[in-house]
């Protein structure tokens, strides 16, 4: 069997298994099996696979058919033009989270953001993307999961950002040594009723947002006092239909704050940005 034949067969198998983007995923899996770049693969389409390569490719295709994400099989995921190592200890970065990076970089252009904290960093994709574009910024990245922080450390070293990002273990804002200019967070926001059925390949800790999906987001907002400087910014990623609930909470906590909602490419309200006035403090809030 040639590489071209293997690629065509895998496309058919994955498409019949209702795998989205079957052509792209087939290519990723074959490149992973043969350890070839995209250019090398298409230059060697007539190459005959060895029996060992055929077996290995068949196995990874079967893993994908079982529901295992291709990113976990290949241990790679692209985010904001960078290649990140991922494994089942971390959530696989999504394209919509690039909105957070783009917004943060725009805010940084005015020169008032020198300290940034990413809460729930996972594989470190957001923090590292910011570090590479903002060499003067001091960046903290927190996560409650030690295995996730190990993955983030691998990626920091891979991208030469290990001396630019301080990885902190702990719950949300607790590990931060002080207030920062920008807090950015993509916390779990999947509703309990919408969690994927077993087998759950991605860590449940990074998915479960409680009954309405906003439990973790709400906890973060209630702990902002003393962690976000007056005049600072908060950027949050939220799930579909959650922006009204989170916006209402933020207005309650920060009367008069400027809050914007940004949709993703699918038209879903995906990112909330909050801007504090220079002298604004957290409002009294009682539950």
C-alpha positions as CSV (number, residue, x, y, z in Angstrom):
1,X,0.0,0.0,0.0
2,X,1.4,3.4,-0.9
3,X,1.1,6.5,1.2
4,X,-1.5,7.9,-1.2
5,X,-3.6,4.8,-1.0
6,X,-3.3,4.8,2.9
7,X,-4.4,8.4,3.0
8,X,-7.4,7.7,0.8
9,X,-8.5,4.7,2.8
10,X,-8.2,6.6,6.1
11,X,-10.3,9.4,4.7
12,X,-13.1,7.0,3.8
13,X,-12.9,5.2,7.2
14,X,-12.9,8.4,9.3
15,X,-15.7,10.0,7.1
16,X,-17.8,6.9,7.6
17,X,-17.3,7.2,11.4
18,X,-18.6,10.8,11.2
19,X,-15.2,12.4,12.0
20,X,-15.3,16.0,11.0
21,X,-12.5,17.2,8.7
22,X,-11.7,13.6,7.8
23,X,-9.2,14.6,5.0
24,X,-7.2,16.8,7.3
25,X,-7.2,14.4,10.2
26,X,-6.2,11.5,7.9
27,X,-3.2,13.6,6.8
28,X,-2.3,14.5,10.4
29,X,-2.4,10.9,11.5
30,X,-0.3,9.6,8.5
31,X,2.3,12.4,8.9
32,X,2.5,11.4,12.6
33,X,2.9,7.7,11.7
34,X,5.6,8.3,9.1
35,X,7.2,11.2,10.9
36,X,7.0,13.5,7.9
37,X,6.2,17.1,7.4
38,X,3.3,18.1,5.1
39,X,5.6,18.9,2.2
40,X,7.5,15.6,2.7
41,X,4.3,13.6,2.7
42,X,3.1,15.0,-0.5
43,X,6.5,14.5,-2.1
44,X,6.4,10.8,-1.1
45,X,2.8,9.9,-1.9
46,X,4.0,7.0,-4.1
47,X,6.2,5.6,-1.3
48,X,5.3,2.1,-0.3
49,X,4.5,1.7,3.4
50,X,6.3,-1.1,5.3
51,X,4.1,-3.7,7.1
52,X,5.1,-2.1,10.4
53,X,4.0,1.4,9.1
54,X,0.7,0.0,7.8
55,X,0.0,-1.6,11.2
56,X,0.9,1.6,13.1
57,X,-1.3,3.7,10.9
58,X,-4.2,1.4,11.2
59,X,-3.9,1.5,15.0
60,X,-3.9,5.3,15.1
61,X,-6.9,5.5,12.8
62,X,-8.8,3.0,15.1
63,X,-7.9,5.2,18.1
64,X,-9.4,8.2,16.3
65,X,-12.5,6.2,15.4
66,X,-12.9,5.4,19.1
67,X,-13.2,9.1,19.8
68,X,-9.7,9.9,21.0
69,X,-8.8,13.4,19.8
70,X,-6.1,13.5,17.1
71,X,-4.2,16.1,19.2
72,X,-3.7,13.5,21.9
73,X,-2.7,10.8,19.4
74,X,-0.1,13.1,17.8
75,X,0.7,15.0,21.0
76,X,0.5,18.2,19.0
77,X,-1.9,21.2,18.6
78,X,-1.5,24.4,16.7
79,X,-2.6,27.6,18.5
80,X,-2.0,31.2,17.3
81,X,0.5,29.9,14.7
82,X,2.5,28.0,17.3
83,X,2.9,24.2,17.8
84,X,2.1,23.0,21.4
85,X,2.7,19.7,23.1
86,X,-0.6,18.4,24.6
87,X,-1.6,15.2,26.4
88,X,-4.6,14.0,28.4
89,X,-3.6,16.1,31.4
90,X,-4.7,19.3,29.6
91,X,-7.6,20.6,27.6
92,X,-6.9,20.8,23.9
93,X,-6.6,24.5,22.9
94,X,-9.5,25.8,20.7
95,X,-9.3,28.3,17.9
96,X,-12.0,30.5,19.6
97,X,-9.6,31.1,22.5
98,X,-7.3,33.0,20.1
99,X,-9.8,35.9,20.6
100,X,-8.3,36.3,24.1
101,X,-4.8,36.6,22.8
102,X,-5.8,39.1,20.0
103,X,-7.7,41.3,22.5
104,X,-4.8,41.2,25.0
105,X,-2.3,42.2,22.4
106,X,-4.5,45.1,21.3
107,X,-4.8,46.3,24.9
108,X,-1.0,46.1,25.3
109,X,-0.4,48.5,22.5
110,X,-1.2,51.4,24.7
111,X,1.7,50.6,27.0
112,X,-0.2,50.4,30.3
113,X,-0.1,46.6,30.7
114,X,3.1,45.3,32.3
115,X,1.8,42.4,34.3
116,X,-0.5,39.7,33.1
117,X,-2.0,36.6,34.8
118,X,-3.5,33.7,32.9
119,X,-5.8,31.7,35.2
120,X,-6.1,28.0,34.4
121,X,-3.3,27.9,31.9
122,X,-3.5,24.3,30.9
123,X,-0.8,23.6,28.3
124,X,0.2,27.3,28.5
125,X,-0.9,28.2,25.0
126,X,-2.3,31.6,25.8
127,X,0.4,32.7,28.3
128,X,3.2,31.6,25.8
129,X,1.5,33.3,22.9
130,X,1.4,36.5,24.9
131,X,5.0,36.2,26.1
132,X,6.4,35.8,22.6
133,X,4.6,38.9,21.4
134,X,5.1,41.0,24.6
135,X,8.7,40.6,25.6
136,X,8.6,43.3,28.2
137,X,5.6,41.9,30.1
138,X,5.8,39.9,33.3
139,X,3.5,37.0,33.0
140,X,2.1,34.6,35.6
141,X,0.3,31.4,34.7
142,X,-1.7,29.5,37.4
143,X,-3.3,26.1,37.4
144,X,-4.8,23.9,40.1
145,X,-3.5,20.8,38.2
146,X,0.2,19.8,38.7
147,X,0.1,17.5,35.7
148,X,-1.2,20.4,33.6
149,X,1.6,22.7,34.9
150,X,4.2,20.0,33.8
151,X,2.8,20.2,30.3
152,X,2.9,24.0,30.4
153,X,6.6,23.8,31.5
154,X,7.4,21.6,28.5
155,X,5.9,24.2,26.2
156,X,7.6,27.1,27.9
157,X,10.9,25.4,27.3
158,X,10.0,24.5,23.8
159,X,9.2,28.1,22.9
160,X,12.0,29.7,24.9
161,X,9.6,31.4,27.3
162,X,10.7,29.6,30.5
163,X,12.3,32.7,31.9
164,X,9.4,34.9,30.9
165,X,6.5,33.1,32.5
166,X,6.2,32.2,36.2
167,X,4.1,29.0,36.6
168,X,2.2,28.9,39.8
169,X,0.3,26.0,41.4
170,X,-2.9,26.7,43.1
171,X,-6.6,27.6,42.8
172,X,-7.4,30.4,40.4
173,X,-6.1,33.7,41.7
174,X,-4.8,32.4,45.1
175,X,-1.2,31.9,43.9
176,X,-0.7,35.4,42.5
177,X,1.8,37.4,44.6
178,X,-0.1,40.7,44.0
179,X,-2.4,42.7,41.7
180,X,-1.8,42.7,38.0
181,X,-2.8,44.9,35.0
182,X,-4.6,42.1,33.0
183,X,-6.3,38.9,34.1
184,X,-7.1,36.5,31.3
185,X,-9.0,33.2,31.8
186,X,-10.6,30.4,29.9
187,X,-12.1,28.5,32.7
188,X,-14.3,25.3,32.5
189,X,-17.7,26.4,31.2
190,X,-19.4,23.2,30.0
191,X,-22.8,22.6,31.7
192,X,-23.0,19.4,33.7
193,X,-25.9,18.2,31.4
194,X,-23.7,18.7,28.4
195,X,-20.5,17.0,29.5
196,X,-19.4,14.3,27.0
197,X,-20.3,10.7,27.9
198,X,-17.6,8.2,28.7
199,X,-15.0,7.8,27.6
200,X,-14.0,11.4,28.4
201,X,-10.6,11.9,26.9
202,X,-10.2,15.5,28.0
203,X,-9.8,16.1,31.8
204,X,-13.2,16.6,33.5
205,X,-11.5,19.3,35.7
206,X,-11.0,21.4,32.6
207,X,-14.5,21.0,31.3
208,X,-17.1,20.9,34.2
209,X,-18.5,24.3,34.8
210,X,-21.3,23.2,37.1
211,X,-25.1,23.3,36.6
212,X,-25.2,26.4,34.3
213,X,-21.6,26.3,33.3
214,X,-20.5,29.4,35.1
215,X,-19.5,28.1,38.5
216,X,-15.8,28.6,38.1
217,X,-16.2,31.9,36.2
218,X,-18.4,33.2,39.1
219,X,-15.8,32.2,41.7
220,X,-13.1,34.0,39.8
221,X,-15.1,37.2,39.5
222,X,-15.9,37.2,43.3
223,X,-12.2,36.9,44.1
224,X,-10.9,39.8,41.9
225,X,-10.5,42.3,44.8
226,X,-6.9,42.9,45.4
227,X,-5.8,40.9,42.3
228,X,-6.8,43.4,39.5
229,X,-5.3,46.9,39.6
230,X,-7.5,50.0,39.2
231,X,-7.5,50.7,35.5
232,X,-6.9,47.0,34.8
233,X,-8.6,44.6,32.4
234,X,-10.3,41.2,32.8
235,X,-10.8,39.0,29.7
236,X,-13.0,35.9,30.0
237,X,-14.1,33.2,27.6
238,X,-17.6,32.0,28.2
239,X,-19.9,29.3,26.7
240,X,-22.9,29.8,24.5
241,X,-25.7,31.7,26.3
242,X,-23.6,32.5,29.3
243,X,-22.7,36.1,28.6
244,X,-25.8,37.7,30.1
245,X,-25.3,35.9,33.4
246,X,-21.6,36.8,33.7
247,X,-22.2,40.3,32.5
248,X,-24.9,40.9,35.1
249,X,-22.5,39.6,37.8
250,X,-19.7,41.9,36.7
251,X,-21.9,45.0,36.6
252,X,-23.1,44.1,40.1
253,X,-19.5,43.8,41.3
254,X,-18.1,46.7,39.3
255,X,-20.9,49.4,38.9
256,X,-20.0,51.7,36.0
257,X,-17.3,49.4,34.6
258,X,-17.0,49.1,30.8
259,X,-17.9,45.7,29.6
260,X,-17.8,44.4,26.0
261,X,-19.0,41.2,24.5
262,X,-17.2,39.7,21.5
263,X,-18.6,36.9,19.3
264,X,-16.5,34.2,17.8
265,X,-16.5,33.3,14.1
266,X,-19.7,31.3,14.6
267,X,-21.5,34.3,16.0
268,X,-21.6,33.0,19.6
269,X,-20.9,35.5,22.3
270,X,-17.5,34.1,23.4
271,X,-15.4,36.7,25.1
272,X,-16.2,39.3,27.8
273,X,-13.8,42.1,28.4
274,X,-14.1,44.3,31.5
275,X,-12.2,47.6,31.9
276,X,-11.9,49.2,35.4
277,X,-11.8,53.0,35.8
278,X,-8.4,54.1,37.2
279,X,-9.7,54.5,40.7
280,X,-12.4,51.9,40.6
281,X,-12.6,49.3,43.4
282,X,-14.7,46.2,43.9
283,X,-18.2,47.1,45.0
284,X,-19.6,45.7,48.2
285,X,-21.3,42.4,47.3
286,X,-23.2,40.1,49.5
287,X,-24.7,36.8,48.6
